[in-house]
């Protein structure tokens, strides 16, 4: 599905980590990059991409996030995980990438480019190309739980970036009762329900501490820490570091 602006009313692997009861950390050195999938329960083209993201997350070599958008709700089914903030994030990427439309399922890779969300080969192709070009995750980011705090440690690098935390539910199964996916029970992984900027990085090593209680919003949740740049207009752009913390 595609949408033009204004046309509608916008070492451990993650698989191993998911088997642990305690909070764990995805090792920075195992992360190839960040894959952000923009999807919708009301989009018939999206289930294969949702399944592809699940496989990527379970493989454990990417930070995978799912953003449910709300602009397909008019088709007869209101996405239960969608938010206007997720839709705006996708539009922000479109502006940063110089595009005049958005679509689902769309995978934004390292904040630098996009591919069709179900095309795993294209996703890894982009990740490998970014690595060869020196545009991979070059700044070490580590997130861990220490007592009643979440500790975020960021290493040295070049440039400036925001420290962005995306909070997600690890897995949710939704029984879609109307719309294009009527009658399907679809499993959604790492569905983002809130995104916050918690600090600014200027190329020097830094630490940020957050209350661990923020993870209690989801019974089976976690968060991704993204070290993300912005374009001149403030739109989300290249991601230079990332880590995942699971509850």
N, C-alpha and C positions, 0 to 999 in steps of 0.2 A: 504493500500500500504506500502511496505517496501523498503528500499534502503540500500545497503551495501556501505561502504566507497569506493569511487573511481569507483563505478559501473556506475555512470552517470556523465554528464557534468553539488551538494549539495543544642441616637437615631433615624436615618433615614435610610431607606433602599435605595439601588440604584434605585429601581423602583420608590420610591417617589421622589428621587433626580432628576430623569429624567423628572419629571413634573415641576420642578422649572426652571425659566428663569435665575436666578442668579447662581453664582458659589456656590457650596455647598460641604460639607465634609461627607464622609462615616465614621461613628463612628467606632473607632478602636475596641471597645469592642464587636461589632456585627460581626466582620470579623473572620471567622473560619480559613481562609488561602488564599493562592494564587493559582489560576489555570491558567496555561499558555498553550493555545491550539495552536499546530502547525498544520496548515491546508493549503489547496490549492484549488483554484477554478477549477483546472484541475483534481481533485481527486474525483472519483465517490463515494468513501466511506465517504467523508467529510461532506456533508450537514447535516446528522443527528447529527454530533458532533458540527457543527456550531449552530444548533438549541438548542442543549443541553447547550452550553455556554450562549446563549441568556437567557435561563430560569434561569441559575445560577446567571447571572448578575442581572436580574430583581428580583430574590428572595432577593438579597442584602446581603447575608452572606458570600460571597467570593469576593476577588479581581480577576476579570476575564479579561484576556488579550488574544488577538488573533494575532498570528504571521503567516503571509502568507509566505510560502517558495517558492523558484523558481525552484526546481529541477524537477518538473513535467511539466514545460513549453513546453518541447519537444513533449508532447502528442497532440499538436494541438491548445492549448489555453494558451496564456501568462497571468498568473495571474496579474491583474491590481493593486493588493495591495501587491505583493510580493517584497522582497528585498534580496540581498545576505547577508545583515547583520542579517536578521531574520533566514536565513538558517544557518549561522555560529553560532548563539545563540543555535540553536537546536543541532548542532554538538558539541558545547561546553558542553551542558548537557550530551550528549552521552558519551563524554570522562570522565566527572566527575562521571557518573553513571557506568562506566566500561563496556559500551556497544560497540558492533562493528557494529551497524547499527542504522538508524533512520527510521521513518515511519510517515505516516499521516493516520488518525488524531491521534496525540499523545498529551495527556495532562500531563504536568509536574506539580506535586503538591508540593507546598512549596519548590521547587527546590531540593527536596529530593528523589523523586521517580516518576514513570510514570505509566499511565494506558491508555487504549484505550479511545479516546476523547469523544465518545458517551455514555460511561458507567458511568452515574451519580451516581449510587449506589456505584461503585468502587471508584469514586472520593471522595465521602463523607466518605466512609470506610477508605481511606487513611488519610483524614483530622482528623477523630475521633481518629485513631490510633496514629497519631502524637501528638495530644493533650494529650492523655493518657500517652504517653512516654515523655512528656515535650518538644516536638519538634514542638510545634505550634508557633504562632506569639506572642512571649514573651516580645518583646520590644515595648513600645508605640510609635506610629508614627502618627503625625497629620499634614495634609496639609490644608492650608486655604489661601484665598486671602485677603490681607490687602492693600487697596488703589491700587497702581500700582505694587504691589509686590506679589509674592507667598511665603508664610512663611511655612517652613518645620521645625517642632519641633520633636525632637527625645529624648526619655527618657533614663534612665540608664539600663544597662544590663551587660552581660558577653561577652567577646571576642571582635573581630574586624569585621567590615563589610563596604562595600561600600554603599553610598547613591545613588541609581540608580533611574532615572526618565524615565518612558516609556510614550511617548506621543501617543495618539490614537484618532481616529475618533469614535464617539459614536455609530453611525449606518450608514451603507452604503448598498444600494441595487444594486447588480451587475447583469446585463443581460448577462449571459454566452452564447456566440454565437457559440462556437466551442468546440471540445474536449469531454471528458466523461460526462460533465454536460450540454451539448448543449441544448439550449432551456429553461433552468431554470433561474428564477430570484431568487437570493439567498440573504438573509439579513445577513450581517456580523456586529457583535457588537464588539466594543473596539479593532479595528484593529490597531496594533502598526505600526507607520511609522518612529519612531526615538527613540533611547535609549541612554541616556547620564549618565555618572557618574559625580555627582556634589559635592561630598564630601566623606570624610572617617570618620567613627565612631569608637571610641576606648573604648566603654563601658560607657562613660560619657555622660551626657545630652548635647545636642548641638542644634543649630539652623542654618538653611541655608536659604538664601533669594535669589529668582530668579525674574527676570523681568516678570510681568504678560503678557507682550506682546508675550511671547513664545507660549502661548495658541492660539494665533490668526492664527497660521498656518493652523488650521482646523476650519471651520465655526461652526461645531457642535462637538467640541472635548473635551478633558480632558487629565489628566495624572494620572499615578499611581506612587507612591513613594514606592520603595522596599528597604528594608534594607537587603542587600544580601552579604553573604560570598563567598569566592572563594576557590577552592582547591589549592594544592601546585603548579599546573601548570597554575593557573590563570583562570581556567574555572568557569563558574557560578555554585554556589552550594546552600546551604541551605539559605532560606529566613526566617528571624527572626522577621520582622516587616513590615507592609504595610498599605497604606492608598490610597484613591482615591479622586481626585479633579476634579469636572466637570465644564465646562464652561457654 
